[in-house]
Structure formats: C-alpha cells, structure tokens
Amino acid sequence: MLSVPRRRTRLTPPQLLAVVYLLGIALGTALLHLPGVQAPGANLTSVDLLFTATSAICITGLVVADTGEAFTRFGQVLVLVLVQIGGLGILTFSTLFAFVTGRRVNFSERQQLAAQLNALDVGSVLGLLRTILLYTFVSELAGAALLALRFVPQFGWGEGLYQAVFLSVSAYNNGGFVVLRGGMAPYAQDPLVCLTLAALVILGGLGFLVQLNVISHLREPRRVRLLVYSKLTLLTTAGLLALGTVVLLALEWESARTFGAFSAPGKVLAAFFQSMTPRSAGFSTVDMTGLHTASLLTLMGLMFIGANSGSTGGGIKTSTFAILLGSAWNMVRGRGELIVFGRRVLNENLVRAGAITTLYTMLVTGAFFALLATNPKLPFTHLLFETISAAATVGLSLGVTPQLSDPGLLILTVLMYLGRIGPLTFAVAFNLRPTHTRLIKYPPEQDILVG
C-alpha cells in the first residue's frame, strides 16, 4: 500500500506573529522568575510576573508595582531588554540572528518579516531591516545623550547614564516603563527631558516606514516622493497632538491638582506632553487621578486611536481613524469614492478600517465588562481607562492596576497581547478555514436599511 506524503503545513505570517509573541511572553515570564530579579521584600506572584512580562513584550507599561522598587538592577535590565525586543519585533531579532549565523533568509521568512513591518516591497525587506536597526539604535543613543545632560549632573555618571539609557529605550519603543525615584513628576516643566522623550515617542509611534520615507524624501525630494500614507499619518498625528494639547490646556489651566501651579510655558509643555503620551507611550508628568473627567475622556479617545500602523504603538491606528473620518465626511457631502491627496482609497482599505474598529471596540467592551464583573468594588471610570490603556498598549493608569484581582490581571494580560498583535491579525491568524475565491457571484440586495 502506497503511503501518500503529508503536505507540510507552514504558519502564515499572522499565525507566526501571534505564536512568536506568545513564546516571547512565556520566555519573559520565565526570565523574571530567575533568582536576583525581584528586590528584597517585593514578593511578586507568578501572575504579577506574567503581567509584567506581557506589559514589557507588548510595550505597554502597565505595572503592578513600581519597576524601580520591585526589581533589582538586574531585573530592571531584563524588563528593558523585553521592551526592546517587543518594540523592534521578535521576528526582526530572529532575522538578525540569521544574519549573524550566516543562515540564508528564504522568501517565506521575507514575507513573514514584511507582514510584521508592513513593508511595501518584500524584496527590499532585508535592506529595510538593516536600516531599521541602525536608525533605531542611533535614535536611542541620541535620546540617551540628551537625557544624560540632565541626569548625569543630578545622579552622577553611573546612575545618570543608566537612567538616560533606560528612559530613551523605553520612550522610543513606546514602553512607558520608568525607574526614576519619584517618577516623571519632578520634570513636568523641564523642556530638555519632556521634549526629548516626546521626540522619541513620536518617532517610535510614526512607524519605521514613515520615518524612512520622510528621511529619503528630504535627502532626494526629486527622486523619492512622500507617500500618501506618510502624508496622511503625519497630518493626523499632528492634528491629534494639537487637539489634545488645546483641550487639556482649556480644562486643566487653573486646576490646582494638575497644571495650576505651573508657569504659562510649563502649562503648555505639560499639556503637550500629556497629549503626546496616549500615542502609546504611557509616561505621565502629572497626577492622572487629578485630571478633570473630560480630560480623562479626551485621553481615552486619543489612546483608542493610538499610533501609526507598523509602529511600536497600539490602538486602531491613525490611518484607520483618518479613513473612517474621511468616509463619514464623504457620505455627508454625498460623494462616492474617498480621495486623499489626489489618490483614491481602495474599498478594501475602507472595509479593513471598519473591521479593525469594530473588532477593537468589541474587544475593549468585552474586556471592560469582564473587569467590572471581577472587580466590582473599583470605580467605573478607572476600570474603563485601564481597559483602553491595556488594549491600546499605552500604559497610562489611574492607579488601580495593583488593586486588580488575579482574574482582572489575567484579563488585562490577554488584552495587552491582543492589542499588540491586533485583533484583526489574531482573527485572521486563527481562522482555520482556508480562504478561497468564490466562483459564484450573488445578486446584490438593495433593500437593507443602514443608519
């Protein structure tokens, strides 16, 4: 009897992305269980360490205990390494390993890397990877050098350089982890620290392709055009930053609990910083619990939108929000096709934007309901804020994370994971039914009422 050889099954890029991040979380959790990681008296449980590892790999920044106090220097470095890996992408590191060992990178692996980086051309992924790694480390080094100008005179060479490097890496990867004693509050009106961190966060949140496209365009404006995607994301990012800054200034100008005691330039700086941090950074220079309820709603909206596609940030992404906004405006004006900067947006992108927003909303709503059910004594607004922060991998908190029950922490753990890889990617990755093209086209139905 002849045996029929089994067809070798390969993971699709979305499946590989989902599985590798799971393995990364598992490895990170195991590393945080090593002796000498926790500071004396910390007593973090396995659930706490799983939560921390997920927060680091998924570059969120939510914590169950202060990172600078709960972990030793060794533990803090481990967390920072997980943030760096999560920010650049585990698949990026695996391909870098292939370069080091001399192993040939095949076309399938190029496709997998392209899926993670949202690359436009699979053939150029390896060159893109080299540029990404160089650009990332140069950006982090430049950020650390600027921050060292403030921290070295304050803490001395050893501690000052450590704090500068930690914050720079955490900011560029939108990690949100801080090991400064007293947090970021003492630097609320410090332009050097705040603007350096803001620049790093915005660069990381723009995405590698946008950064490289802008740099290439500035170098050779005649040969390299600025992509419509780059224009769209830059315009949306700038608009959201400006809107958030103006709203926060209007609401918090006189508040004694937030901006009230600051100078006028300090208030503008603090408002800009807090408008920037929902991109997915998670840093805060003011007491979040002191913010006006309307300010919290503004931050939740900014977190929900998040950063750009292919970046270190989360949320539905700025391009998704821009496409949805443009589609709504088109419908109001009675136009059919969506035109952006003289180019027509494909209907597939419109459908994808709607699907991402719908799945994301369902994910946040379901997780929020589960948090309410498992933590009934905690405030409604605080739990909603925490839920959106976890789903958008931001890391901003109203201080209730350490108070969550173990089921609540596990809910946020799953939420951070899904927020990092994206709910649509997860849905596609674990759809076991093979996709196929329909050979039969059904007649359209005109009698379905919508709206």
Secondary structure, 3 states (H helix, E strand, C coil): CCCCCCCCCCCCHHHHHHHHHHHHHHHHHHHHCCCCCECCCCCCCHHHHHHHHHHHHCCCCCCCCCHHHHECHHHHHHHHHHHHHHHHCHHHHHHHHHHHHCCCCCHHHHHHHHHHHCCCCHHHHHHHHHHHHHHHHHHHHHHHHHHHHHHHHHHCHHHHHHHHHHHHHHHHCCCCCCCCCCCCHHHCCCHHHHHHHHHHHHHHHHCHHHHHHHHHHHHCCCCCCCCHHHHHHHHHHHHHHHHHHHHHHHHHCCCCCCCCCCCHHHHHHHHHHHHHHHHCCCCCCCCHHHCCHHHHHHHHHHHHHCCCCCCCCCCCCHHHHHHHHHHHHHHHCCCCCCEECCEECCHHHHHHHHHHHHHHHHHHHHHHHHHHHHCCCCCHHHHHHHHHHHHCCCCCCCCCHHHCCHHHHHHHHHHHHHHHHCHHHHHHHCCCCCCCCCCCCCCCCCCCCCC
